[in-house]
């Protein structure tokens, strides 16, 4: 399975449920808090600023977290309550 990253912000009220879900999922996920360091923010913006996945998010003046990233920006998807993380990773693979 490819690397999986979850971009979050400690300032975002939508992120704690996603983090809790990941911790209970049994899937190895790298959690990156974009408000923890400039390095983390730049990593997120490297993808968010160019990937069409984020066009609607940016048009609505939203940040775009929590968001999962597969590999090195190969695929992005949002956290949804009740989602099956393993199936989501494999979808469209």
PDB file of N, CA, C and O in Angstrom, chain B, residues numbered from 101:
ATOM      1  N   UNK B 101       0.841  -1.186   0.000  1.00  0.00           N
ATOM      2  CA  UNK B 101       0.000   0.000   0.000  1.00  0.00           C
ATOM      3  C   UNK B 101       0.883   1.245   0.000  1.00  0.00           C
ATOM      4  O   UNK B 101       1.936   1.273   0.637  1.00  0.00           O
ATOM      5  N   UNK B 102       0.447   2.254  -0.711  1.00  0.00           N
ATOM      6  CA  UNK B 102       1.211   3.502  -0.791  1.00  0.00           C
ATOM      7  C   UNK B 102       1.106   4.276   0.509  1.00  0.00           C
ATOM      8  O   UNK B 102       0.201   4.043   1.310  1.00  0.00           O
ATOM      9  N   UNK B 103       2.041   5.202   0.715  1.00  0.00           N
ATOM     10  CA  UNK B 103       2.007   6.056   1.890  1.00  0.00           C
ATOM     11  C   UNK B 103       0.711   6.842   1.923  1.00  0.00           C
ATOM     12  O   UNK B 103       0.184   7.242   0.885  1.00  0.00           O
ATOM     13  N   UNK B 104       0.202   7.059   3.130  1.00  0.00           N
ATOM     14  CA  UNK B 104      -1.014   7.822   3.317  1.00  0.00           C
ATOM     15  C   UNK B 104      -0.751   8.915   4.337  1.00  0.00           C
ATOM     16  O   UNK B 104      -0.220   8.655   5.416  1.00  0.00           O
ATOM     17  N   UNK B 105      -1.126  10.142   3.989  1.00  0.00           N
ATOM     18  CA  UNK B 105      -0.939  11.304   4.856  1.00  0.00           C
ATOM     19  C   UNK B 105      -2.300  11.934   5.114  1.00  0.00           C
ATOM     20  O   UNK B 105      -3.147  12.002   4.223  1.00  0.00           O
ATOM     21  N   UNK B 106      -2.496  12.391   6.339  1.00  0.00           N
ATOM     22  CA  UNK B 106      -3.686  13.157   6.684  1.00  0.00           C
ATOM     23  C   UNK B 106      -3.224  14.547   7.084  1.00  0.00           C
ATOM     24  O   UNK B 106      -2.525  14.711   8.084  1.00  0.00           O
ATOM     25  N   UNK B 107      -3.614  15.549   6.305  1.00  0.00           N
ATOM     26  CA  UNK B 107      -3.313  16.935   6.635  1.00  0.00           C
ATOM     27  C   UNK B 107      -4.422  17.459   7.538  1.00  0.00           C
ATOM     28  O   UNK B 107      -5.604  17.358   7.213  1.00  0.00           O
ATOM     29  N   UNK B 108      -4.021  18.026   8.684  1.00  0.00           N
ATOM     30  CA  UNK B 108      -4.967  18.568   9.658  1.00  0.00           C
ATOM     31  C   UNK B 108      -4.446  19.899  10.180  1.00  0.00           C
ATOM     32  O   UNK B 108      -3.334  20.320   9.861  1.00  0.00           O
ATOM     33  N   UNK B 109      -5.279  20.553  10.993  1.00  0.00           N
ATOM     34  CA  UNK B 109      -4.870  21.748  11.712  1.00  0.00           C
ATOM     35  C   UNK B 109      -5.406  21.652  13.127  1.00  0.00           C
ATOM     36  O   UNK B 109      -6.563  21.289  13.339  1.00  0.00           O
ATOM     37  N   UNK B 110      -4.567  21.978  14.089  1.00  0.00           N
ATOM     38  CA  UNK B 110      -5.006  21.972  15.486  1.00  0.00           C
ATOM     39  C   UNK B 110      -6.034  23.068  15.735  1.00  0.00           C
ATOM     40  O   UNK B 110      -6.680  23.075  16.783  1.00  0.00           O
ATOM     41  N   UNK B 111      -6.197  23.986  14.801  1.00  0.00           N
ATOM     42  CA  UNK B 111      -7.163  25.089  14.909  1.00  0.00           C
ATOM     43  C   UNK B 111      -8.507  24.745  14.259  1.00  0.00           C
ATOM     44  O   UNK B 111      -9.461  25.513  14.380  1.00  0.00           O
ATOM     45  N   UNK B 112      -8.592  23.626  13.587  1.00  0.00           N
ATOM     46  CA  UNK B 112      -9.769  23.250  12.803  1.00  0.00           C
ATOM     47  C   UNK B 112     -10.721  22.375  13.618  1.00  0.00           C
ATOM     48  O   UNK B 112     -10.311  21.331  14.125  1.00  0.00           O
ATOM     49  N   UNK B 113     -11.989  22.784  13.752  1.00  0.00           N
ATOM     50  CA  UNK B 113     -12.934  21.975  14.512  1.00  0.00           C
ATOM     51  C   UNK B 113     -13.343  20.673  13.808  1.00  0.00           C
ATOM     52  O   UNK B 113     -13.901  19.778  14.444  1.00  0.00           O
ATOM     53  N   UNK B 114     -13.071  20.560  12.503  1.00  0.00           N
ATOM     54  CA  UNK B 114     -13.410  19.345  11.761  1.00  0.00           C
ATOM     55  C   UNK B 114     -12.326  18.271  11.829  1.00  0.00           C
ATOM     56  O   UNK B 114     -12.560  17.129  11.433  1.00  0.00           O
ATOM     57  N   UNK B 115     -11.146  18.628  12.327  1.00  0.00           N
ATOM     58  CA  UNK B 115     -10.015  17.700  12.299  1.00  0.00           C
ATOM     59  C   UNK B 115      -9.998  16.650  13.417  1.00  0.00           C
ATOM     60  O   UNK B 115      -9.610  15.514  13.141  1.00  0.00           O
ATOM     61  N   UNK B 116     -10.388  16.951  14.650  1.00  0.00           N
ATOM     62  CA  UNK B 116     -10.325  15.917  15.694  1.00  0.00           C
ATOM     63  C   UNK B 116     -11.057  14.615  15.358  1.00  0.00           C
ATOM     64  O   UNK B 116     -10.519  13.545  15.639  1.00  0.00           O
ATOM     65  N   UNK B 117     -12.260  14.653  14.768  1.00  0.00           N
ATOM     66  CA  UNK B 117     -12.884  13.372  14.410  1.00  0.00           C
ATOM     67  C   UNK B 117     -12.068  12.583  13.379  1.00  0.00           C
ATOM     68  O   UNK B 117     -12.016  11.355  13.441  1.00  0.00           O
ATOM     69  N   UNK B 118     -11.438  13.274  12.441  1.00  0.00           N
ATOM     70  CA  UNK B 118     -10.611  12.594  11.435  1.00  0.00           C
ATOM     71  C   UNK B 118      -9.388  11.958  12.089  1.00  0.00           C
ATOM     72  O   UNK B 118      -9.015  10.832  11.759  1.00  0.00           O
ATOM     73  N   UNK B 119      -8.774  12.676  13.007  1.00  0.00           N
ATOM     74  CA  UNK B 119      -7.602  12.143  13.712  1.00  0.00           C
ATOM     75  C   UNK B 119      -7.991  10.930  14.541  1.00  0.00           C
ATOM     76  O   UNK B 119      -7.280   9.924  14.537  1.00  0.00           O
ATOM     77  N   UNK B 120      -9.100  11.010  15.244  1.00  0.00           N
ATOM     78  CA  UNK B 120      -9.581   9.888  16.062  1.00  0.00           C
ATOM     79  C   UNK B 120      -9.886   8.684  15.179  1.00  0.00           C
ATOM     80  O   UNK B 120      -9.556   7.551  15.526  1.00  0.00           O
ATOM     81  N   UNK B 121     -10.512   8.935  14.048  1.00  0.00           N
ATOM     82  CA  UNK B 121     -10.824   7.857  13.112  1.00  0.00           C
ATOM     83  C   UNK B 121      -9.545   7.151  12.655  1.00  0.00           C
ATOM     84  O   UNK B 121      -9.478   5.921  12.637  1.00  0.00           O
ATOM     85  N   UNK B 122      -8.545   7.930  12.290  1.00  0.00           N
ATOM     86  CA  UNK B 122      -7.280   7.360  11.820  1.00  0.00           C
ATOM     87  C   UNK B 122      -6.640   6.519  12.919  1.00  0.00           C
ATOM     88  O   UNK B 122      -6.141   5.425  12.653  1.00  0.00           O
ATOM     89  N   UNK B 123      -6.651   7.014  14.132  1.00  0.00           N
ATOM     90  CA  UNK B 123      -6.036   6.280  15.243  1.00  0.00           C
ATOM     91  C   UNK B 123      -6.718   4.941  15.487  1.00  0.00           C
ATOM     92  O   UNK B 123      -6.083   4.003  15.969  1.00  0.00           O
ATOM     93  N   UNK B 124      -8.004   4.843  15.161  1.00  0.00           N
ATOM     94  CA  UNK B 124      -8.748   3.600  15.372  1.00  0.00           C
ATOM     95  C   UNK B 124      -8.888   2.753  14.111  1.00  0.00           C
ATOM     96  O   UNK B 124      -9.511   1.693  14.148  1.00  0.00           O
ATOM     97  N   UNK B 125      -8.318   3.206  13.002  1.00  0.00           N
ATOM     98  CA  UNK B 125      -8.535   2.542  11.718  1.00  0.00           C
ATOM     99  C   UNK B 125      -7.656   1.319  11.480  1.00  0.00           C
ATOM    100  O   UNK B 125      -8.008   0.446  10.687  1.00  0.00           O
ATOM    101  N   UNK B 126      -6.531   1.253  12.153  1.00  0.00           N
ATOM    102  CA  UNK B 126      -5.596   0.168  11.884  1.00  0.00           C
ATOM    103  C   UNK B 126      -4.771   0.389  10.635  1.00  0.00           C
ATOM    104  O   UNK B 126      -4.028  -0.498  10.216  1.00  0.00           O
ATOM    105  N   UNK B 127      -4.892   1.560  10.035  1.00  0.00           N
ATOM    106  CA  UNK B 127      -4.131   1.911   8.832  1.00  0.00           C
ATOM    107  C   UNK B 127      -3.013   2.849   9.245  1.00  0.00           C
ATOM    108  O   UNK B 127      -3.224   3.770  10.034  1.00  0.00           O
ATOM    109  N   UNK B 128      -1.818   2.613   8.709  1.00  0.00           N
ATOM    110  CA  UNK B 128      -0.670   3.470   9.013  1.00  0.00           C
ATOM    111  C   UNK B 128      -0.812   4.783   8.240  1.00  0.00           C
ATOM    112  O   UNK B 128      -0.743   4.811   7.011  1.00  0.00           O
ATOM    113  N   UNK B 129      -1.012   5.868   8.991  1.00  0.00           N
ATOM    114  CA  UNK B 129      -1.229   7.180   8.395  1.00  0.00           C
ATOM    115  C   UNK B 129      -0.282   8.181   9.032  1.00  0.00           C
ATOM    116  O   UNK B 129      -0.150   8.231  10.255  1.00  0.00           O
ATOM    117  N   UNK B 130       0.369   8.967   8.213  1.00  0.00           N
ATOM    118  CA  UNK B 130       1.220  10.045   8.691  1.00  0.00           C
ATOM    119  C   UNK B 130       0.338  11.280   8.882  1.00  0.00           C
ATOM    120  O   UNK B 130      -0.199  11.807   7.908  1.00  0.00           O
ATOM    121  N   UNK B 131       0.184  11.742  10.112  1.00  0.00           N
ATOM    122  CA  UNK B 131      -0.642  12.913  10.391  1.00  0.00           C
ATOM    123  C   UNK B 131       0.249  14.152  10.404  1.00  0.00           C
ATOM    124  O   UNK B 131       1.220  14.226  11.158  1.00  0.00           O
ATOM    125  N   UNK B 132      -0.096  15.120   9.559  1.00  0.00           N
ATOM    126  CA  UNK B 132       0.680  16.349   9.442  1.00  0.00           C
ATOM    127  C   UNK B 132      -0.207  17.528   9.849  1.00  0.00           C
ATOM    128  O   UNK B 132      -1.177  17.854   9.165  1.00  0.00           O
ATOM    129  N   UNK B 133       0.141  18.161  10.974  1.00  0.00           N
ATOM    130  CA  UNK B 133      -0.575  19.351  11.437  1.00  0.00           C
ATOM    131  C   UNK B 133       0.052  20.557  10.753  1.00  0.00           C
ATOM    132  O   UNK B 133       1.192  20.923  11.039  1.00  0.00           O
ATOM    133  N   UNK B 134      -0.709  21.175   9.842  1.00  0.00           N
ATOM    134  CA  UNK B 134      -0.164  22.281   9.058  1.00  0.00           C
ATOM    135  C   UNK B 134       0.067  23.540   9.885  1.00  0.00           C
ATOM    136  O   UNK B 134       0.760  24.454   9.438  1.00  0.00           O
ATOM    137  N   UNK B 135      -0.504  23.597  11.083  1.00  0.00           N
ATOM    138  CA  UNK B 135      -0.295  24.756  11.958  1.00  0.00           C
ATOM    139  C   UNK B 135       0.790  24.499  12.988  1.00  0.00           C
ATOM    140  O   UNK B 135       1.023  25.327  13.869  1.00  0.00           O
ATOM    141  N   UNK B 136       1.452  23.359  12.884  1.00  0.00           N
ATOM    142  CA  UNK B 136       2.510  23.006  13.819  1.00  0.00           C
ATOM    143  C   UNK B 136       3.850  23.633  13.443  1.00  0.00           C
ATOM    144  O   UNK B 136       4.657  23.955  14.316  1.00  0.00           O
ATOM    145  N   UNK B 137       4.085  23.804  12.142  1.00  0.00           N
ATOM    146  CA  UNK B 137       5.361  24.387  11.702  1.00  0.00           C
ATOM    147  C   UNK B 137       5.222  24.951  10.290  1.00  0.00           C
ATOM    148  O   UNK B 137       4.324  24.565   9.541  1.00  0.00           O
ATOM    149  N   UNK B 138       6.096  25.840   9.948  1.00  0.00           N
ATOM    150  CA  UNK B 138       6.118  26.402   8.600  1.00  0.00           C
ATOM    151  C   UNK B 138       6.428  25.301   7.585  1.00  0.00           C
ATOM    152  O   UNK B 138       5.888  25.318   6.479  1.00  0.00           O
ATOM    153  N   UNK B 139       7.278  24.356   7.939  1.00  0.00           N
ATOM    154  CA  UNK B 139       7.616  23.245   7.053  1.00  0.00           C
ATOM    155  C   UNK B 139       6.358  22.437   6.702  1.00  0.00           C
ATOM    156  O   UNK B 139       6.156  22.067   5.546  1.00  0.00           O
ATOM    157  N   UNK B 140       5.519  22.166   7.707  1.00  0.00           N
ATOM    158  CA  UNK B 140       4.294  21.410   7.471  1.00  0.00           C
ATOM    159  C   UNK B 140       3.315  22.193   6.594  1.00  0.00           C
ATOM    160  O   UNK B 140       2.691  21.630   5.694  1.00  0.00           O
ATOM    161  N   UNK B 141       3.188  23.478   6.861  1.00  0.00           N
ATOM    162  CA  UNK B 141       2.298  24.318   6.058  1.00  0.00           C
ATOM    163  C   UNK B 141       2.763  24.364   4.608  1.00  0.00           C
ATOM    164  O   UNK B 141       1.949  24.239   3.693  1.00  0.00           O
ATOM    165  N   UNK B 142       4.054  24.541   4.391  1.00  0.00           N
ATOM    166  CA  UNK B 142       4.590  24.590   3.025  1.00  0.00           C
ATOM    167  C   UNK B 142       4.383  23.268   2.298  1.00  0.00           C
ATOM    168  O   UNK B 142       4.117  23.255   1.096  1.00  0.00           O
ATOM    169  N   UNK B 143       4.504  22.155   3.018  1.00  0.00           N
ATOM    170  CA  UNK B 143       4.272  20.844   2.410  1.00  0.00           C
ATOM    171  C   UNK B 143       2.833  20.749   1.908  1.00  0.00           C
ATOM    172  O   UNK B 143       2.595  20.313   0.782  1.00  0.00           O
ATOM    173  N   UNK B 144       1.886  21.151   2.732  1.00  0.00           N
ATOM    174  CA  UNK B 144       0.481  21.116   2.340  1.00  0.00           C
ATOM    175  C   UNK B 144       0.214  22.058   1.161  1.00  0.00           C
ATOM    176  O   UNK B 144      -0.437  21.670   0.190  1.00  0.00           O
ATOM    177  N   UNK B 145       0.709  23.273   1.246  1.00  0.00           N
ATOM    178  CA  UNK B 145       0.467  24.256   0.192  1.00  0.00           C
ATOM    179  C   UNK B 145       1.099  23.847  -1.136  1.00  0.00           C
ATOM    180  O   UNK B 145       0.605  24.217  -2.201  1.00  0.00           O
ATOM    181  N   UNK B 146       2.178  23.090  -1.074  1.00  0.00           N
ATOM    182  CA  UNK B 146       2.826  22.585  -2.283  1.00  0.00           C
ATOM    183  C   UNK B 146       1.822  21.809  -3.141  1.00  0.00           C
ATOM    184  O   UNK B 146       1.867  21.876  -4.369  1.00  0.00           O
ATOM    185  N   UNK B 147       0.936  21.088  -2.501  1.00  0.00           N
ATOM    186  CA  UNK B 147      -0.085  20.317  -3.217  1.00  0.00           C
ATOM    187  C   UNK B 147      -1.365  21.130  -3.417  1.00  0.00           C
ATOM    188  O   UNK B 147      -1.921  21.159  -4.515  1.00  0.00           O
ATOM    189  N   UNK B 148      -1.825  21.784  -2.364  1.00  0.00           N
ATOM    190  CA  UNK B 148      -3.101  22.499  -2.421  1.00  0.00           C
ATOM    191  C   UNK B 148      -3.099  23.599  -3.469  1.00  0.00           C
ATOM    192  O   UNK B 148      -4.119  23.837  -4.116  1.00  0.00           O
ATOM    193  N   UNK B 149      -1.986  24.263  -3.643  1.00  0.00           N
ATOM    194  CA  UNK B 149      -1.943  25.400  -4.555  1.00  0.00           C
ATOM    195  C   UNK B 149      -1.953  25.008  -6.024  1.00  0.00           C
ATOM    196  O   UNK B 149      -2.189  25.864  -6.877  1.00  0.00           O
ATOM    197  N   UNK B 150      -1.704  23.746  -6.347  1.00  0.00           N
ATOM    198  CA  UNK B 150      -1.627  23.351  -7.763  1.00  0.00           C
ATOM    199  C   UNK B 150      -2.567  22.217  -8.160  1.00  0.00           C
ATOM    200  O   UNK B 150      -2.859  22.056  -9.345  1.00  0.00           O
ATOM    201  N   UNK B 151      -3.045  21.433  -7.207  1.00  0.00           N
ATOM    202  CA  UNK B 151      -3.873  20.282  -7.566  1.00  0.00           C
ATOM    203  C   UNK B 151      -5.338  20.688  -7.763  1.00  0.00           C
ATOM    204  O   UNK B 151      -5.914  21.351  -6.901  1.00  0.00           O
ATOM    205  N   UNK B 152      -5.942  20.295  -8.889  1.00  0.00           N
ATOM    206  CA  UNK B 152      -7.331  20.658  -9.164  1.00  0.00           C
ATOM    207  C   UNK B 152      -8.315  20.160  -8.103  1.00  0.00           C
ATOM    208  O   UNK B 152      -9.411  20.707  -7.977  1.00  0.00           O
ATOM    209  N   UNK B 153      -7.942  19.136  -7.344  1.00  0.00           N
ATOM    210  CA  UNK B 153      -8.811  18.630  -6.276  1.00  0.00           C
ATOM    211  C   UNK B 153      -9.240  19.765  -5.342  1.00  0.00           C
ATOM    212  O   UNK B 153     -10.357  19.754  -4.826  1.00  0.00           O
ATOM    213  N   UNK B 154      -8.365  20.736  -5.127  1.00  0.00           N
ATOM    214  CA  UNK B 154      -8.621  21.811  -4.171  1.00  0.00           C
ATOM    215  C   UNK B 154      -9.266  23.054  -4.791  1.00  0.00           C
ATOM    216  O   UNK B 154      -9.465  24.041  -4.082  1.00  0.00           O
ATOM    217  N   UNK B 155      -9.597  23.043  -6.068  1.00  0.00           N
ATOM    218  CA  UNK B 155     -10.150  24.235  -6.723  1.00  0.00           C
ATOM    219  C   UNK B 155     -11.421  24.743  -6.044  1.00  0.00           C
ATOM    220  O   UNK B 155     -11.550  25.942  -5.799  1.00  0.00           O
ATOM    221  N   UNK B 156     -12.345  23.860  -5.743  1.00  0.00           N
ATOM    222  CA  UNK B 156     -13.604  24.267  -5.096  1.00  0.00           C
ATOM    223  C   UNK B 156     -13.327  24.791  -3.692  1.00  0.00           C
ATOM    224  O   UNK B 156     -13.919  25.783  -3.265  1.00  0.00           O
ATOM    225  N   UNK B 157     -12.445  24.137  -2.991  1.00  0.00           N
ATOM    226  CA  UNK B 157     -12.069  24.550  -1.633  1.00  0.00           C
ATOM    227  C   UNK B 157     -11.503  25.962  -1.648  1.00  0.00           C
ATOM    228  O   UNK B 157     -11.894  26.806  -0.841  1.00  0.00           O
ATOM    229  N   UNK B 158     -10.592  26.211  -2.561  1.00  0.00           N
ATOM    230  CA  UNK B 158      -9.976  27.539  -2.642  1.00  0.00           C
ATOM    231  C   UNK B 158     -10.994  28.589  -3.081  1.00  0.00           C
ATOM    232  O   UNK B 158     -10.974  29.712  -2.577  1.00  0.00           O
ATOM    233  N   UNK B 159     -11.880  28.244  -4.008  1.00  0.00           N
ATOM    234  CA  UNK B 159     -12.894  29.194  -4.465  1.00  0.00           C
ATOM    235  C   UNK B 159     -13.834  29.602  -3.330  1.00  0.00           C
ATOM    236  O   UNK B 159     -14.376  30.707  -3.332  1.00  0.00           O
ATOM    237  N   UNK B 160     -14.021  28.709  -2.372  1.00  0.00           N
ATOM    238  CA  UNK B 160     -14.877  28.997  -1.216  1.00  0.00           C
ATOM    239  C   UNK B 160     -14.090  29.643  -0.072  1.00  0.00           C
ATOM    240  O   UNK B 160     -14.624  29.845   1.018  1.00  0.00           O
ATOM    241  N   UNK B 161     -12.829  29.962  -0.326  1.00  0.00           N
ATOM    242  CA  UNK B 161     -11.943  30.550   0.694  1.00  0.00           C
ATOM    243  C   UNK B 161     -11.773  29.660   1.917  1.00  0.00           C
ATOM    244  O   UNK B 161     -11.674  30.146   3.044  1.00  0.00           O
ATOM    245  N   UNK B 162     -11.739  28.348   1.680  1.00  0.00           N
ATOM    246  CA  UNK B 162     -11.476  27.390   2.750  1.00  0.00           C
ATOM    247  C   UNK B 162     -10.046  26.881   2.639  1.00  0.00           C
ATOM    248  O   UNK B 162      -9.413  26.983   1.588  1.00  0.00           O
ATOM    249  N   UNK B 163      -9.554  26.336   3.735  1.00  0.00           N
ATOM    250  CA  UNK B 163      -8.171  25.848   3.772  1.00  0.00           C
ATOM    251  C   UNK B 163      -8.037  24.493   3.099  1.00  0.00           C
ATOM    252  O   UNK B 163      -7.143  24.290   2.277  1.00  0.00           O
ATOM    253  N   UNK B 164      -8.920  23.567   3.444  1.00  0.00           N
ATOM    254  CA  UNK B 164      -8.855  22.249   2.813  1.00  0.00           C
ATOM    255  C   UNK B 164      -8.425  21.130   3.728  1.00  0.00           C
ATOM    256  O   UNK B 164      -7.947  20.100   3.252  1.00  0.00           O
ATOM    257  N   UNK B 165      -8.581  21.299   5.034  1.00  0.00           N
ATOM    258  CA  UNK B 165      -8.279  20.224   5.972  1.00  0.00           C
ATOM    259  C   UNK B 165      -9.540  19.874   6.740  1.00  0.00           C
ATOM    260  O   UNK B 165     -10.375  20.749   6.974  1.00  0.00           O
ATOM    261  N   UNK B 166      -9.701  18.633   7.135  1.00  0.00           N
ATOM    262  CA  UNK B 166      -8.773  17.511   6.966  1.00  0.00           C
ATOM    263  C   UNK B 166      -8.855  16.918   5.557  1.00  0.00           C
ATOM    264  O   UNK B 166      -9.936  16.787   4.984  1.00  0.00           O
ATOM    265  N   UNK B 167      -7.709  16.571   5.024  1.00  0.00           N
ATOM    266  CA  UNK B 167      -7.618  15.949   3.708  1.00  0.00           C
ATOM    267  C   UNK B 167      -6.573  14.845   3.740  1.00  0.00           C
ATOM    268  O   UNK B 167      -5.482  15.011   4.286  1.00  0.00           O
ATOM    269  N   UNK B 168      -6.934  13.708   3.139  1.00  0.00           N
ATOM    270  CA  UNK B 168      -5.999  12.598   2.984  1.00  0.00           C
ATOM    271  C   UNK B 168      -5.272  12.748   1.657  1.00  0.00           C
ATOM    272  O   UNK B 168      -5.837  13.218   0.670  1.00  0.00           O
ATOM    273  N   UNK B 169      -3.999  12.336   1.653  1.00  0.00           N
ATOM    274  CA  UNK B 169      -3.203  12.314   0.429  1.00  0.00           C
ATOM    275  C   UNK B 169      -2.577  10.929   0.300  1.00  0.00           C
ATOM    276  O   UNK B 169      -1.970  10.420   1.241  1.00  0.00           O
ATOM    277  N   UNK B 170      -2.731  10.331  -0.870  1.00  0.00           N
ATOM    278  CA  UNK B 170      -2.124   9.047  -1.172  1.00  0.00           C
ATOM    279  C   UNK B 170      -0.824   9.298  -1.921  1.00  0.00           C
ATOM    280  O   UNK B 170      -0.777  10.068  -2.880  1.00  0.00           O
ATOM    281  N   UNK B 171       0.232   8.630  -1.460  1.00  0.00           N
ATOM    282  CA  UNK B 171       1.528   8.763  -2.116  1.00  0.00           C
ATOM    283  C   UNK B 171       2.037  10.187  -2.068  1.00  0.00           C
ATOM    284  O   UNK B 171       1.891  10.882  -1.062  1.00  0.00           O
ATOM    285  N   UNK B 172       2.635  10.614  -3.163  1.00  0.00           N
ATOM    286  CA  UNK B 172       3.188  11.961  -3.258  1.00  0.00           C
ATOM    287  C   UNK B 172       2.255  12.839  -4.089  1.00  0.00           C
ATOM    288  O   UNK B 172       2.633  13.369  -5.134  1.00  0.00           O
ATOM    289  N   UNK B 173       1.019  12.977  -3.592  1.00  0.00           N
ATOM    290  CA  UNK B 173       0.047  13.804  -4.296  1.00  0.00           C
ATOM    291  C   UNK B 173      -0.666  13.102  -5.427  1.00  0.00           C
ATOM    292  O   UNK B 173      -1.241  13.756  -6.297  1.00  0.00           O
ATOM    293  N   UNK B 174      -0.641  11.761  -5.434  1.00  0.00           N
ATOM    294  CA  UNK B 174      -1.284  11.010  -6.508  1.00  0.00           C
ATOM    295  C   UNK B 174      -2.807  11.073  -6.431  1.00  0.00           C
ATOM    296  O   UNK B 174      -3.494  11.015  -7.451  1.00  0.00           O
ATOM    297  N   UNK B 175      -3.324  11.192  -5.209  1.00  0.00           N
ATOM    298  CA  UNK B 175      -4.763  11.214  -5.004  1.00  0.00           C
ATOM    299  C   UNK B 175      -5.055  11.922  -3.688  1.00  0.00           C
ATOM    300  O   UNK B 175      -4.309  11.787  -2.719  1.00  0.00           O
ATOM    301  N   UNK B 176      -6.148  12.678  -3.666  1.00  0.00           N
ATOM    302  CA  UNK B 176      -6.607  13.346  -2.452  1.00  0.00           C
ATOM    303  C   UNK B 176      -8.055  12.962  -2.208  1.00  0.00           C
ATOM    304  O   UNK B 176      -8.813  12.754  -3.154  1.00  0.00           O
ATOM    305  N   UNK B 177      -8.442  12.868  -0.943  1.00  0.00           N
ATOM    306  CA  UNK B 177      -9.849  12.670  -0.605  1.00  0.00           C
ATOM    307  C   UNK B 177     -10.105  13.205   0.793  1.00  0.00           C
ATOM    308  O   UNK B 177      -9.204  13.303   1.626  1.00  0.00           O
ATOM    309  N   UNK B 178     -11.362  13.547   1.020  1.00  0.00           N
ATOM    310  CA  UNK B 178     -11.769  14.161   2.277  1.00  0.00           C
ATOM    311  C   UNK B 178     -12.207  13.116   3.281  1.00  0.00           C
ATOM    312  O   UNK B 178     -12.612  12.014   2.911  1.00  0.00           O
ATOM    313  N   UNK B 179     -12.122  13.468   4.552  1.00  0.00           N
ATOM    314  CA  UNK B 179     -12.634  12.620   5.613  1.00  0.00           C
ATOM    315  C   UNK B 179     -14.153  12.718   5.638  1.00  0.00           C
ATOM    316  O   UNK B 179     -14.722  13.807   5.556  1.00  0.00           O
ATOM    317  N   UNK B 180     -14.795  11.566   5.754  1.00  0.00           N
ATOM    318  CA  UNK B 180     -16.242  11.515   5.918  1.00  0.00           C
ATOM    319  C   UNK B 180     -16.545  10.511   7.013  1.00  0.00           C
ATOM    320  O   UNK B 180     -15.975   9.420   7.037  1.00  0.00           O
ATOM    321  N   UNK B 181     -17.451  10.879   7.931  1.00  0.00           N
ATOM    322  CA  UNK B 181     -17.859   9.941   8.974  1.00  0.00           C
ATOM    323  C   UNK B 181     -18.346   8.656   8.343  1.00  0.00           C
ATOM    324  O   UNK B 181     -19.091   8.679   7.364  1.00  0.00           O
ATOM    325  N   UNK B 182     -17.924   7.530   8.906  1.00  0.00           N
ATOM    326  CA  UNK B 182     -18.376   6.232   8.428  1.00  0.00           C
ATOM    327  C   UNK B 182     -17.632   5.705   7.214  1.00  0.00           C
ATOM    328  O   UNK B 182     -17.973   4.644   6.690  1.00  0.00           O
ATOM    329  N   UNK B 183     -16.628   6.428   6.764  1.00  0.00           N
ATOM    330  CA  UNK B 183     -15.899   5.993   5.578  1.00  0.00           C
ATOM    331  C   UNK B 183     -15.077   4.735   5.874  1.00  0.00           C
ATOM    332  O   UNK B 183     -14.723   4.472   7.023  1.00  0.00           O
ATOM    333  N   UNK B 184     -14.785   3.978   4.845  1.00  0.00           N
ATOM    334  CA  UNK B 184     -13.904   2.821   4.943  1.00  0.00           C
ATOM    335  C   UNK B 184     -12.578   3.244   4.329  1.00  0.00           C
ATOM    336  O   UNK B 184     -12.431   3.294   3.108  1.00  0.00           O
ATOM    337  N   UNK B 185     -11.621   3.545   5.189  1.00  0.00           N
ATOM    338  CA  UNK B 185     -10.350   4.111   4.739  1.00  0.00           C
ATOM    339  C   UNK B 185      -9.629   3.184   3.769  1.00  0.00           C
ATOM    340  O   UNK B 185      -9.081   3.645   2.768  1.00  0.00           O
ATOM    341  N   UNK B 186      -9.623   1.896   4.048  1.00  0.00           N
ATOM    342  CA  UNK B 186      -8.924   0.961   3.165  1.00  0.00           C
ATOM    343  C   UNK B 186      -9.556   0.928   1.771  1.00  0.00           C
ATOM    344  O   UNK B 186      -8.841   0.876   0.770  1.00  0.00           O
ATOM    345  N   UNK B 187     -10.886   0.958   1.700  1.00  0.00           N
ATOM    346  CA  UNK B 187     -11.552   0.977   0.396  1.00  0.00           C
ATOM    347  C   UNK B 187     -11.301   2.290  -0.330  1.00  0.00           C
ATOM    348  O   UNK B 187     -11.115   2.304  -1.547  1.00  0.00           O
ATOM    349  N   UNK B 188     -11.294   3.383   0.404  1.00  0.00           N
ATOM    350  CA  UNK B 188     -11.076   4.703  -0.201  1.00  0.00           C
ATOM    351  C   UNK B 188      -9.685   4.780  -0.828  1.00  0.00           C
ATOM    352  O   UNK B 188      -9.510   5.356  -1.902  1.00  0.00           O
ATOM    353  N   UNK B 189      -8.712   4.202  -0.154  1.00  0.00           N
ATOM    354  CA  UNK B 189      -7.340   4.214  -0.666  1.00  0.00           C
ATOM    355  C   UNK B 189      -7.259   3.459  -1.989  1.00  0.00           C
ATOM    356  O   UNK B 189      -6.564   3.874  -2.916  1.00  0.00           O
ATOM    357  N   UNK B 190      -7.980   2.346  -2.059  1.00  0.00           N
ATOM    358  CA  UNK B 190      -7.906   1.486  -3.238  1.00  0.00           C
ATOM    359  C   UNK B 190      -8.795   1.976  -4.393  1.00  0.00           C
ATOM    360  O   UNK B 190      -8.580   1.591  -5.542  1.00  0.00           O
ATOM    361  N   UNK B 191      -9.785   2.817  -4.096  1.00  0.00           N
ATOM    362  CA  UNK B 191     -10.688   3.302  -5.133  1.00  0.00           C
ATOM    363  C   UNK B 191      -9.904   4.073  -6.194  1.00  0.00           C
ATOM    364  O   UNK B 191      -9.038   4.885  -5.867  1.00  0.00           O
ATOM    365  N   UNK B 192     -10.200   3.824  -7.422  1.00  0.00           N
ATOM    366  CA  UNK B 192      -9.561   4.496  -8.558  1.00  0.00           C
ATOM    367  C   UNK B 192      -8.072   4.187  -8.662  1.00  0.00           C
ATOM    368  O   UNK B 192      -7.348   4.895  -9.362  1.00  0.00           O
ATOM    369  N   UNK B 193      -7.602   3.147  -7.982  1.00  0.00           N
ATOM    370  CA  UNK B 193      -6.163   2.834  -8.004  1.00  0.00           C
ATOM    371  C   UNK B 193      -5.778   2.092  -9.261  1.00  0.00           C
ATOM    372  O   UNK B 193      -4.609   1.752  -9.443  1.00  0.00           O
TER     373      UNK B 193
END
